[in-house]
Amino acid sequence: MSQNVDLSRTIEHSVYISRGADFRYVDEALLTWKGQKQKYAKILGLLLLIDLSSNQLTGEIPDGITSLRELAALNLSRNVLTGNIPRKIGQLRKLQALDLSRNKFSGSIPPSLSELMFLGALDLSYNYFSGEIPKGTQLQSFDPSTFSHNHGLCGPPITANCSGPVEPPQGQPERDHDDLDEFMKWFYSGMGLGFAVAFWGFCGAVLFKRSWRHSYFRFLDNLKDWIYLAFILHKARLGRRIQA
């Protein structure tokens, strides 16, 4: 059940050090969301943020999440979530940021989403949403990239209207370069680690085991002799061909 709380007060702490000596400080938080930094001091105790991004979550968003009336930010991006956006998401009147990008959501965008007057950051890209984007100044004010890579969506701000044919969603939503960068980072890290282990393992074996060390240098001598002999023979053969 939501409660009415006084937003004008700060969260002040008093720390006792010794007799007659103490100091006070006020809790503050610096939240970075979609590239924008916001400082929370007076409402730090009321800031409610759910961030479950990049966890490979599956299933659907439970309808009960719409009962969190004080929720300010919800980030479920980069998972494998399916289903529809809860129809009553408009009940989250204090929601300021919503990120559902890079999942497998489908269906239409609920009209109640346009009722969130405080919504300042929205990302529904890379999903399977279809139908017309609910009309309202709130949703139409966002950049078209907010709804990108949902081939079934139409209407402002991505298209002028929905009178033309709408391309049905096909295949897996296109991913950005972040996934590839993450893979390449681990690939090069593993390759470097493997090279280091193999190199120092070989050097250590040659350095500390005399029989291996002698065999290794004997192999290098034989390889040098073979290369020199092959070069001399090839040079002599080439000289005979030139004279002929």
N, C-alpha and C positions, 0 to 999 in steps of 0.2 A: 504494500500500500504506500502510495507516495505521501510525503509529508512536506508541509510548508516550513521552510527553514530560512532564517534571516541571513541574507547574502551580504550584509554590510559589515560583518565582523570578520576579523582575520583569525588565523590559528596561531596563537601566541604561546611560547613555551618559556618557562622560567627554570633555570638550572642553578641549583645551590652549590657553591664551591666551598666556602668556609664561613665561619661566623661573621655575619655582616657583609658578606661578599656574594653576590650572585649576578647573573646576566640574563637578559631576555633576548629572544630572537623570534622572528615570524617565519613560518613555513612558506616557501614559494616553490613553484614548479615551472620549468620551461619546457613546453610541449612543442615539438616540431611535427607538423602534419601537412603533407603535400607541399613541402618547401616553405611553409610559412611558420614562423616562430611566434608563439603566444605565451605570455607570462600569466600565471595563475597565482594569486595571493589570497584575495578575499574569498574566492570560491573554490580554493583547493580541496577543501573537505567535501565538496559536492561534485567534483569532477569524476565522472564515471566513464571509463574507456575500456572497451573490450577489443583486444587485438589478438586474434588467433590466426594471423596470416602465415603462409608458408609452412603448414603443418600436415599436408596431405589428408585433410579431413574429408570424409565422405558423408553422403546422406543429404538431408534437407534442413533448412533453417526451421527450428521449432516455432510454432505460432506463439508460444509463451514468451518469446523474447519481446513481444510488443507490450508486455506488462511492465517492462522496465522503464517507467515513465521519466526517470531522471537521467537516462542514458544520453551521453553527449557525443560519443564517437564509437563507431562500429567498423572494424576492419576484419574482413574474412577473405581477403584476396589471396591468390596463389594457392588454392586448395583444389579439391575435386568435388565440390558441392554441386548438387543437382536440385531439380524441382523449381518452384516458383518463389518469388519474393512474397513474404506474408502479406495477405490482403489488407491487414489492419496496421501496416507499418506506419501509417499516418498518425497513430496514437502516440508515437515517440515525438512529442511536440518539441522537446528540447534537443533533438538530434542536430548536431552541427556538422558532422562528417560521416560519410557512408562510403565504404570501399568494398565492392563485391566483384572486382575485376578478376579476370583470369581464373574462371571456374567453368562449370557446365550448367549454369542456370538457364532455364528456358521459360516459355510462356510470355505473357504480356507484363508490362510494367504496371503495377497497381495504381489507379488514379489517386489514392490517398497519399502517394509519395509527393505529389505536387502541393500538398497541404502543409509540408514542413517548412515553415517560414524562416527558421533559423539555419537551414541547411546551406552551408557555405562551401563544402567540398564534397563532390560526388564523382564516383568512377564505377561505371557498369560495363566497361569495355571487355572485349574478348570473352563473350558468352554466346548463348543461343537465343537471346531475347527476340521476340517478334511482335508485330502489330504496331499500332500507332503510339507514339510517345504522348502520355497524357498532357493535355493542354493546360497551360498555367504559366504565369510569368516566372515562377520559380525554376522549373525545369528548362524552359526555353532560354534562360539566361546563362546556362552553362555552355562551355565550349563543345563543339561537335565531337572532339576526341573523347569526351566523357562516355559516349555511346558507340564508339568505333568498334569495328569487327563484330557487330551483331547484324548479320546480313538480312535478318527479317524485320528490322526496325525501319520505321519511316516517320515522316513528320518533322517539324522544326525541333531542334536546330540542325538536323542532318540533311533533311530534304524539305522542299517547300511545302509539299503535301503528300498524301498517300493515294493519289488518283492513279498513278502508274503502277505497273506490276512490281511486286516486291520479291526480291530474290530470296528463295528459301535458304535456311542455314544448311551448310554442307560441311562435313568433315570436322576435324578438330580445329578449334580456334587457333589462329596464328599466334605464336608466342614471340615476344620481343627478344632482343639480344641478351637479356640478363641470363636466361637459362643456358645459352651457348657459352657465355662468358664464365658462368659457374662451372660448366663441364670442362672448358679449356683450362681453367685455373687448377682444378684437381688433376687433370691429365698431365699438365706440365710439372706440377708438384710431385706426382707419382713418378714421372719419368726422371726428374732430377734426383729424387731419393733413390730410385733403383740404380741409377748410374753411380751415385756415391757409394752405395753399399757394394756393388760389384767391383768398382775400382779399388776401394780400400781393402776389400776382401782379397782380391788378387794380389795387391801390393803387400798386404800383411803375410799372405802365404809364402810369397817369394822371399820376403825379408827374413822371416823367422824359420823357414824350413830349408836347410842347406841343399838337400837333394833336389828339391823343386827349383831352387835358385840356379843350380848348375845345369839342370835340364833346360831351363828357360834360356839361359845365355847360350847353351849349345845349339838350341833351336834357332836363335837369332844368328849365330855364326853360319849355320847351314843355310838359312834363308838368304843371308848376304851372299854366300858363295854361289847359290843357285841363281840369284838375280844377276850377279856379275857374269856367270857363265852364259846365261841366256842372252845377255846383252852382247857379249863378244861374238857368239854364234850368229845372232841376228845381224850384227854389223858386217861380219865376214860374208854372210849370204847376200846381203844387200850390195856389198862391193863387187862380188862376182857377177851379179845381175847387171850392174852398171857397166862393167868391162865387156860383158857379152853384148 
